[in-house]
Amino acid sequence: MKKPIIIGDKIFKYKKDALAHFKAILNAYDNGATVNEKDKNDLLDLLRLHPNFEEKKKCGIKGFKVDKVRYNTKCFHIIKNDLTTAVFSYTQIINGNYSPTTKFSRTCRDSIQTDLRDVKQKYFNKNSTKGQVKCQETGDLCFWEDLVIDHRQPNTFSVIVDRFIEVNNINLNQIEYIKIMDGVFELKNQELAEKFRAYHKQKANLRIVKKGLNLGRSHQARVKQQKKDLRIQ
């Protein structure tokens, strides 16, 4: 039987419950907003579990804020007493160290964020009416922040990564990384990073859909490219 996740005075039966709790805190704030006292205490309890907590708390912790990092992703920032800030990843603290497969996959996903954003921007430039475009699955009009780029089955992102590893005979235990911030890395081998970007560009059939939309439908599982699929140029 798995042990519960204990963070401060909170006990979570499953890891997913702990992740959901801190995700809810993160999403409750706009970028640049300072968290309230209650949420500050929860984040302090979480931060104490960070393997580098002593380094994170140097200069003292005044509070926390939510702000964007690379690719406009929301993240928690520590506000120190000297008013400097430091980013930390709640998912990394709760999940622990990433497996070699997860770390490589997450790093590959980061490497193609500019490509995905360009696809989304071009779609908006071509189809936007008063700041909204249609979700390619439901036809509902949505704003930019309500839509995500999704990989159409069967070439989901995880399938593309797995196939790339197989085709290139990659030993994940030998991959070297450059740490950018908590939970964010770059491949030290830039040639490999560009090779993945090119492979992803070749294989990915993309759709712009509403956040949370389940794309696991039988008619989407066809290998053949469809007319409305979006491609990286």
C-alpha positions as CSV (number, residue, x, y, z in Angstrom):
1,M,0.0,0.0,0.0
2,K,1.4,3.4,-1.0
3,K,2.1,5.9,1.7
4,P,0.1,9.1,1.7
5,I,1.8,12.4,0.7
6,I,2.4,14.6,3.7
7,I,3.1,18.3,3.1
8,G,3.0,20.4,6.3
9,D,-0.3,19.7,8.1
10,K,-1.9,18.4,4.9
11,I,-2.2,14.7,4.1
12,F,-2.9,13.7,0.5
13,K,-4.0,10.1,-0.2
14,Y,-2.5,10.2,-3.7
15,K,0.2,12.1,-5.4
16,K,-2.3,13.4,-8.0
17,D,-4.3,15.0,-5.1
18,A,-1.2,16.9,-4.0
19,L,-0.5,18.0,-7.5
20,A,-4.1,19.2,-8.0
21,H,-3.9,21.2,-4.8
22,F,-0.9,23.2,-5.8
23,K,-2.0,23.5,-9.4
24,A,-5.2,25.1,-8.1
25,I,-3.2,27.6,-6.1
26,L,-1.1,28.4,-9.2
27,N,-4.1,28.9,-11.4
28,A,-5.9,31.1,-8.8
29,Y,-3.5,34.0,-9.5
30,D,-2.7,36.2,-12.5
31,N,0.8,36.6,-13.6
32,G,2.7,39.0,-11.3
33,A,0.3,38.5,-8.3
34,T,1.6,37.8,-4.8
35,V,0.0,34.9,-3.1
36,N,-2.0,35.4,0.1
37,E,-0.9,34.3,3.6
38,K,-2.8,31.0,3.5
39,D,-1.3,29.9,0.2
40,K,2.1,31.2,1.3
41,N,2.1,28.8,4.2
42,D,1.2,25.9,2.0
43,L,4.0,26.8,-0.4
44,L,6.5,27.1,2.5
45,D,5.6,23.7,3.6
46,L,6.1,22.4,0.1
47,L,9.4,24.2,-0.4
48,R,10.8,22.6,2.8
49,L,10.7,19.3,0.8
50,H,12.9,20.7,-1.9
51,P,16.2,18.9,-2.1
52,N,18.0,22.3,-2.3
53,F,15.9,24.0,0.3
54,E,18.9,25.5,2.1
55,E,20.0,27.2,-1.1
56,K,16.4,28.3,-1.9
57,K,15.9,30.0,1.4
58,K,19.2,32.0,1.4
59,C,18.6,35.7,2.2
60,G,15.3,34.7,3.8
61,I,11.8,34.2,2.2
62,K,9.5,37.2,2.2
63,G,6.7,35.6,0.2
64,F,5.7,34.0,-3.2
65,K,4.3,35.2,-6.4
66,V,3.0,33.6,-9.6
67,D,4.6,34.7,-12.8
68,K,5.5,33.4,-16.2
69,V,8.7,31.8,-17.2
70,R,9.8,30.6,-20.7
71,Y,7.0,30.2,-23.3
72,N,4.6,32.1,-21.0
73,T,4.3,29.1,-18.6
74,K,3.0,30.0,-15.1
75,C,5.3,29.1,-12.3
76,F,5.8,29.9,-8.6
77,H,8.5,32.4,-7.7
78,I,10.1,32.8,-4.3
79,I,10.4,36.5,-3.2
80,K,13.4,36.8,-1.0
81,N,14.0,39.4,1.6
82,D,16.5,41.2,-0.7
83,L,13.7,41.3,-3.3
84,T,15.5,38.9,-5.6
85,T,13.4,36.0,-6.9
86,A,13.9,32.3,-7.6
87,V,11.7,29.9,-9.5
88,F,10.7,26.5,-8.2
89,S,8.6,23.7,-9.6
90,Y,5.9,22.2,-7.4
91,T,5.6,19.2,-9.8
92,Q,9.3,18.4,-9.4
93,I,9.1,18.5,-5.6
94,I,6.1,16.3,-5.4
95,N,7.1,13.9,-8.2
96,G,10.8,13.7,-7.1
97,N,13.6,13.3,-9.6
98,Y,12.5,12.6,-13.2
99,S,13.1,9.2,-14.7
100,P,15.5,9.3,-17.7
101,T,12.6,8.9,-20.1
102,T,10.5,11.7,-18.5
103,K,13.4,14.1,-18.3
104,F,14.3,13.5,-22.0
105,S,10.6,13.8,-23.1
106,R,10.1,17.0,-21.1
107,T,13.2,18.5,-22.5
108,C,12.2,17.6,-26.1
109,R,8.8,19.2,-25.5
110,D,10.5,22.4,-24.4
111,S,12.7,22.4,-27.5
112,I,9.7,22.6,-29.8
113,Q,7.7,25.2,-27.9
114,T,8.7,28.0,-30.3
115,D,7.6,25.9,-33.2
116,L,4.2,25.2,-31.6
117,R,3.7,28.8,-30.7
118,D,4.4,29.8,-34.4
119,V,1.8,27.4,-35.6
120,K,-0.7,28.8,-33.2
121,Q,0.1,32.4,-34.1
122,K,-0.2,31.7,-37.9
123,Y,-3.6,30.1,-37.3
124,F,-4.8,33.1,-35.4
125,N,-3.3,35.5,-37.9
126,K,-5.3,33.8,-40.7
127,N,-8.5,33.0,-38.9
128,S,-9.0,35.4,-36.0
129,T,-12.2,37.4,-35.7
130,K,-12.2,39.8,-32.8
131,G,-9.4,37.9,-31.1
132,Q,-11.2,34.5,-31.4
133,V,-10.8,31.5,-33.6
134,K,-12.7,28.2,-33.9
135,C,-11.6,25.2,-32.0
136,Q,-10.7,22.7,-34.7
137,E,-12.7,19.9,-33.0
138,T,-15.8,21.6,-31.6
139,G,-16.1,24.6,-33.8
140,D,-16.5,26.8,-30.7
141,L,-15.0,30.3,-30.9
142,C,-12.3,30.7,-28.3
143,F,-9.6,33.2,-27.2
144,W,-5.9,32.5,-27.4
145,E,-5.6,31.5,-23.7
146,D,-8.4,29.0,-24.0
147,L,-6.7,27.0,-26.8
148,V,-3.8,24.6,-26.9
149,I,-1.8,22.9,-29.7
150,D,-2.4,19.2,-29.6
151,H,-0.8,16.3,-31.5
152,R,-3.4,14.2,-33.3
153,Q,-3.3,10.5,-32.8
154,P,-1.7,8.2,-33.5
155,N,1.4,10.4,-33.6
156,T,1.0,11.8,-30.1
157,F,4.0,13.6,-28.7
158,S,5.0,10.6,-26.5
159,V,4.8,8.3,-29.6
160,I,7.1,10.7,-31.5
161,V,9.6,10.9,-28.7
162,D,9.6,7.1,-28.2
163,R,10.1,6.5,-32.0
164,F,12.9,9.1,-32.1
165,I,14.7,7.3,-29.3
166,E,14.3,4.0,-31.1
167,V,15.3,5.2,-34.5
168,N,18.4,7.0,-33.2
169,N,19.4,4.2,-30.7
170,I,19.6,6.7,-27.9
171,N,20.8,5.7,-24.5
172,L,18.9,7.9,-22.1
173,N,21.3,7.3,-19.3
174,Q,24.1,9.0,-21.3
175,I,22.2,12.1,-22.2
176,E,23.7,15.3,-20.8
177,Y,21.7,18.4,-19.9
178,I,22.1,22.0,-19.1
179,K,19.8,23.1,-16.2
180,I,17.9,26.3,-17.0
181,M,15.8,26.4,-13.8
182,D,13.9,24.0,-11.5
183,G,12.6,21.2,-13.7
184,V,13.6,22.9,-16.9
185,F,16.6,21.6,-18.9
186,E,18.2,21.9,-22.4
187,L,20.0,19.2,-24.2
188,K,23.7,19.9,-24.0
189,N,24.1,18.3,-27.5
190,Q,22.5,21.0,-29.6
191,E,22.9,18.9,-32.7
192,L,20.6,16.3,-31.1
193,A,18.1,19.0,-30.1
194,E,17.9,20.2,-33.7
195,K,17.6,16.7,-34.9
196,F,14.6,16.1,-32.7
197,R,13.0,19.4,-33.9
198,A,13.4,18.3,-37.5
199,Y,12.0,14.8,-36.7
200,H,9.0,16.3,-34.8
201,K,8.3,18.7,-37.7
202,Q,8.2,15.8,-40.1
203,K,5.9,13.6,-38.0
204,A,3.5,15.9,-36.1
205,N,0.0,16.5,-37.3
206,L,-1.3,19.3,-35.1
207,R,-4.7,20.7,-34.1
208,I,-5.7,23.8,-32.2
209,V,-8.3,22.7,-29.6
210,K,-9.9,23.8,-26.4
211,K,-7.9,23.1,-23.2
212,G,-8.8,19.7,-21.7
213,L,-10.5,18.4,-24.8
214,N,-10.1,14.6,-25.1
215,L,-8.9,13.9,-28.6
216,G,-9.0,10.1,-28.2
217,R,-11.7,9.4,-30.8
218,S,-11.6,6.7,-33.3
219,H,-11.8,9.0,-36.3
220,Q,-8.7,10.8,-35.2
221,A,-6.6,7.6,-35.0
222,R,-6.0,7.5,-38.8
223,V,-2.4,7.7,-39.8
224,K,-3.1,9.6,-43.0
225,Q,-2.8,13.4,-42.8
226,Q,-6.1,15.2,-42.9
227,K,-6.8,18.5,-44.7
228,K,-7.3,20.5,-41.6
229,D,-4.1,19.3,-39.8
230,L,-1.7,22.1,-39.1
231,R,2.0,21.7,-39.9
232,I,5.2,23.3,-38.7
233,Q,6.6,25.4,-41.6
